Amino acid sequence: KYSPSGDGEEAGGTSIFTIYSDQVNTISFAMQQDMYIDVRGVGGIESRALKVELYDFNGNLVSGHENVKFELIAPIPQGANINNVGTSDVVLSNNGVAVASINSGKGSGTVRVKASLVENPAIQATKSNIVIRSGQPNTVQPLIGDYNTATALGGGLWRIQASAIVKDIYGNPVINGTAVHFT
């Protein structure tokens, strides 16, 4: 409390300061869980947003705009891309958030994406739990054991091992557990 005139009347005040930082210390992918997309053209989700957050030394989102490079790390499933551009693209962050899309192509498999600060590539994060799933079964290649690998069960019955290689329209193996019936 302050009395400028000394007459006993007091004046007071409160100030609120908000301090913004624009120096990036770390980059983190916003979604840590597994991410799934489907190969292109099979009727599933073909694209997902990849969001990274840029933090200062105090763990607050930075307030400025920074160039962030998103890039796919080899091996890359056929046709997978960032922002429908290629295997890498640079986007401008806004208030500590940068967003790019990952898009599928014809190939299935696991995808790893690295996001790094263009001005300081040592500040980076990697997301390695992105899966491009194969499409629905399209071709079946049956495999049956040789004549001398069968086991006689008696009464004219034989046991022989059979298996199948099941692929989607692009030749990708379909997911484990796909039912195949032999008759």
Disulfide bonds with the S-S distance in Angstrom:
none
